[in-house]
Amino acid sequence: MMNILALLQCIQPAISRTNMKRLSQILIAMIAMTGRVTMLGLSRWTGKGGSYRTIQRLFNSVIPWPQVFKLFFEAHLNDADGEYFLAGDECVATKSGKETHGLDHFFSGLLNKVVKGIAIFTLAVVDVNERRSYPLSVEQVIRSEAEKEAAKTKKKAKTKRDSHAPKKKPGRPKGSKNRNKTQVDFTPELKRIQNMVRKQLEMLQGMVTIRYLALDGHFGNNYALQMVLQCSLHLISKLRCDAALYFRYDGPQKEKGPRRKYAQKVNYGNLPNKYLVEKSTDGDIETRIYQTEMLHREFAQPLNVVIITKINLKTGAFANVNLFSSDLDLSWEKIIDYYSLRFQIEFNFRDAKQYWGLEDFMNTNEIPLTNALNLSLFMVNVSQVLLREFRRTNPDSGVLDLKAYFRAAKYLEETIKMLPQKPEPILLDQIFKHVASLGCIHSVNVPISSP
């Protein structure tokens, strides 16, 4: 059970046999170890042939991680009958010092402030049936000097804006011309993401069918929409709660002149009942869900918008969430479901930080740092495969139980080496079950053998 080397045989075409052996030793050490996941910490938990110098050699090797992720997903996580879509998000890991490759100041949504550290953008494929996401592509965010200067200039212009300046005349400026909103200049961030998405779709071709890319509210704009459409995908994202949406005009048109497109502006507190698709009440909270095709003056295409409103029947407090998709035929259930499942990538980041060293790395150079970041996200996928097997006999177990299991096997292995005579297999299994249950959150009740 749980032979790590056999589990990694699928990635053999991507890396050398030597690095495969090193990687298997490191993975076993990562699952069993306590403390910070650094190269020095790993060397203390690896067995024979896993010295600190050996770990250094692996971390300084160039590993084709996208190919490794793809081969592992294809062999162990892909379901031929499954339903999948892509999700993307950025993660920030705090870091002090001055020498780390790509070190910069990034906004951390977890800490709700700008912090010093590094940022990675990750693409994950989300399994709708299993309700889980699996990282497939990890790239560090490296901002150019021109990009930094543009951000500083934009910030300064915003702070210097004079609120007492005379207002512009209402309406369209005289002499202005219509512009093609599908032809936009992408920011370096969107160009970087588009390049990642295209590479990922090329790797997944023939394996799974991807039609949608789910991104958070930061990408709820026309620029991101055009970027996704150019990748032959549909975008699922979120608009601002006060987005200036308009109903489509379907009344009589003038015989001459431009055709009217926009009807009345959306009033979120008084939406027409003909667009209501579901209504429910939980205690004092009334939830209403509306869906219709709407227009936004900044978007080139009509949007399939789902508006979720919540009203406190006692206090009258009101809140709304606006989800949208570029696929006009997508049902409101799937828009809500897909956008909710996008959050699974946040759990990938949580596990990578809590268990697999995404916040612990001490590497500063580009190649070792790239390997450390990818290894932590790769371990998320490996742990999912191991947990699937582990839960056959321990259905309530989690990552901590899995780590306690492998730690018990490590302790037992080292203890047996010190005995003058190896005990009987029945006694070994009893000892192992007792040791494994000591560190488990959920006790190991079903007889299992050591890995």
Summary of the structure (lengths in Angstrom):
residues: 451
radius of gyration: 26.5
end to end distance: 5.7
largest distance: 100.3
contacts: 1296
relative contact order: 0.13
helix: 39%
strand: 21%
